[in-house]
Amino acid sequence: MERVDPVTKKAYVITGVSGQLSRAPSVSSARHRHAVAIGRVRLSDSGTDGFGYEGTLELVMTYAKQSSEVISMKGFFRGSYPRQDRQRQMTRLVPLEAVFESRPR
């Protein structure tokens, strides 16, 4: 789901993430360490009306064995998108799921 600027018709982009994640170490291999982070977040976009949507974010972060720098990230977001129903003059919460991963360097 995306929102668009009513004038330019360009899609708004996610500009803010707020919330609290719990992080815990996970499995490691000879070359990498992994950590898992899970929690509730609110995503906001570049529109000027304060719009946002909320849900649960789950992340797996990969680190080089002896480094604190994240080298890759994969995640899953499950939440709801508040959609205005103009005919009924109410807000419907539409289920929203997204899977993402970082690009290799």
N, C-alpha and C positions, 0 to 999 in steps of 0.2 A: 504494500500500500504506500502510496506517496501522495503528498499534497503539492499542489502547484500554485504559483503566484497568479492571482486572477488577471493581472495586467500583462505580465511577460509570458505566462504559460510555462515558465521554467520550473522544474521540480525543486522544492526546498531540499536542503541537505541537512543531515544530522549535525548539529553544532554543539550539543551538550549532553553529557551523561552524568547523572548524579545517583547516589545510592551507596549502599555498603555491601562489600563482598567479603566473604570469609575465605581465606586462602590456606591451603594445606599442601605439604609436599606429596608427591606421588612417586611412581616408579622411576628408576633411573637405569641407564645403560652404560656401557663403557665410555661413550662419547657425550651423552646428554643427561640432563636432569629435567624432571617435569614437575609442574605444580598445577593444582586445580583451584579455581576460584568460583564461588557460587553466591548469588544474592539477588535481592530485588533492586531494580534500577528504574530510573525515569529517563527517557530519551526526549530531547527537545530539538526542534528544527529551526531553520533560519527565518521563519516567518516572524512577523512583529506582534502576533496576538497571544504569545505565551503558550501555544499549543504543545502538547507532549503526550506520550503514551508510556505505560508502565508494564513491567513484566519481570520474569526471572531470567537472569543471564548466567550461563555456565561456560567457563573458559578452561582450556588446557593450554598452558604456556610451556614452551621448551627453551631450555637454557643450555649453553655450552657447559661442560662438566665443571670448570673452574671459573665461571663468570656469573655475574648478577644481571647481565644484559639478556633480555628476552630476544631469542632469534626467530621464533615463530609462535603463532597463536591461532587456535581454532576455537570456535564458540558456537553456542546455540542460544537463541532468544525465544522465549515463549511468553506472550502477553496478550493484551487486547488494545485495539485501535478504536478510539471514540469517533464514531461516524454520525454526523448530523443527518437526521431524517427530516427533511423540510416539510414533507406532506403531513407527517404525524406530529411535527414540532417536538421531537424528542431525540435523545442521543442513544444510539445502539452501540454496544461494545462488540466489535467484530474480532474474532480470534485471529491472532497474528503470530506466525512462526518464521524465524529466519536462521539460516546457517551461514557462517562466514569463516574465512581463514585468511591469514596474512599471506602476502606474496613473498616468495623466496628472495633473498638479497642477491 
